Amino acid sequence: WEERHVRRLAELGAIARRTQGVDTANMLSNLHSKYRVKTSGLVESTFRHVIWMDEDILMLRDPTTVFEWPQYVERGAIFWPDL
């Protein structure tokens, strides 16, 4: 929880929140706990749209264009398989 991150999120119109029920002290040593933090962050996000990407992907285009795709507009979500 670093104040510089909190300030940057505020500049983007988001509110930083501490996730309830997550043992952050043991988070890095417990793989399953990491995923729980990601899911909680997604659910508790104050952003209107959220992109959840693996850290091993390479973006070749601006990913925010997905929010304009008819499939996203109609369903509110798009999923790809993790190959």
C-alpha positions as CSV (number, residue, x, y, z in Angstrom):
1,W,0.0,0.0,0.0
2,E,2.0,2.9,-1.3
3,E,0.7,6.4,-1.3
4,R,2.1,7.1,-4.8
5,H,-0.1,4.3,-6.1
6,V,-3.1,5.7,-4.3
7,R,-2.4,9.2,-5.8
8,R,-2.0,7.8,-9.3
9,L,-5.2,5.8,-9.1
10,A,-7.0,9.0,-7.9
11,E,-5.6,10.8,-11.0
12,L,-7.3,8.1,-13.1
13,G,-10.6,8.6,-11.3
14,A,-10.3,5.4,-9.2
15,I,-10.4,4.9,-5.4
16,A,-7.8,2.6,-3.8
17,R,-9.3,0.2,-1.3
18,R,-7.8,-2.4,1.0
19,T,-9.1,-5.8,0.2
20,Q,-10.9,-7.5,3.1
21,G,-10.0,-11.0,4.3
22,V,-6.7,-11.3,2.3
23,D,-3.6,-12.2,4.2
24,T,-1.2,-9.9,2.3
25,A,1.8,-10.9,4.5
26,N,1.6,-14.4,3.1
27,M,0.3,-13.5,-0.4
28,L,3.6,-13.8,-2.2
29,S,4.3,-17.3,-0.8
30,N,0.8,-18.6,-1.6
31,L,-0.1,-18.9,-5.3
32,H,-3.8,-19.3,-4.7
33,S,-3.9,-16.2,-2.5
34,K,-2.5,-14.2,-5.5
35,Y,-5.5,-15.2,-7.6
36,R,-7.9,-14.3,-4.8
37,V,-6.4,-10.8,-4.6
38,K,-6.8,-10.4,-8.4
39,T,-10.5,-11.4,-8.3
40,S,-11.2,-9.2,-5.3
41,G,-9.6,-6.3,-7.1
42,L,-11.7,-6.9,-10.2
43,V,-14.9,-7.1,-8.3
44,E,-14.2,-4.1,-6.0
45,S,-12.8,-1.9,-8.8
46,T,-14.3,1.6,-9.2
47,F,-13.4,1.7,-12.9
48,R,-16.3,1.5,-15.3
49,H,-14.4,-0.9,-17.5
50,V,-11.7,-3.3,-16.5
51,I,-9.2,-5.3,-18.5
52,W,-7.7,-8.3,-16.8
53,M,-4.7,-9.6,-18.6
54,D,-2.0,-12.1,-17.8
55,E,1.5,-10.6,-17.2
56,D,2.9,-12.7,-20.0
57,I,1.0,-11.1,-22.9
58,L,2.3,-8.6,-25.4
59,M,-0.2,-5.9,-26.5
60,L,0.2,-5.0,-30.2
61,R,-2.7,-2.6,-30.2
62,D,-4.5,-0.3,-27.7
63,P,-6.6,-2.8,-25.7
64,T,-9.2,-0.2,-24.8
65,T,-10.7,-0.5,-28.3
66,V,-12.3,-3.8,-27.0
67,F,-14.8,-1.6,-25.0
68,E,-16.2,-0.4,-28.3
69,W,-16.6,-3.9,-29.9
70,P,-20.3,-4.9,-30.5
71,Q,-19.7,-8.1,-28.5
72,Y,-18.5,-6.2,-25.5
73,V,-21.2,-3.6,-25.7
74,E,-23.9,-6.3,-26.0
75,R,-22.6,-8.6,-23.2
76,G,-20.3,-6.5,-21.1
77,A,-17.5,-9.0,-21.2
78,I,-15.1,-10.7,-23.6
79,F,-13.0,-13.8,-22.7
80,W,-10.1,-15.5,-24.5
81,P,-8.6,-18.9,-23.7
82,D,-5.2,-18.9,-22.0
83,L,-3.2,-20.9,-24.5
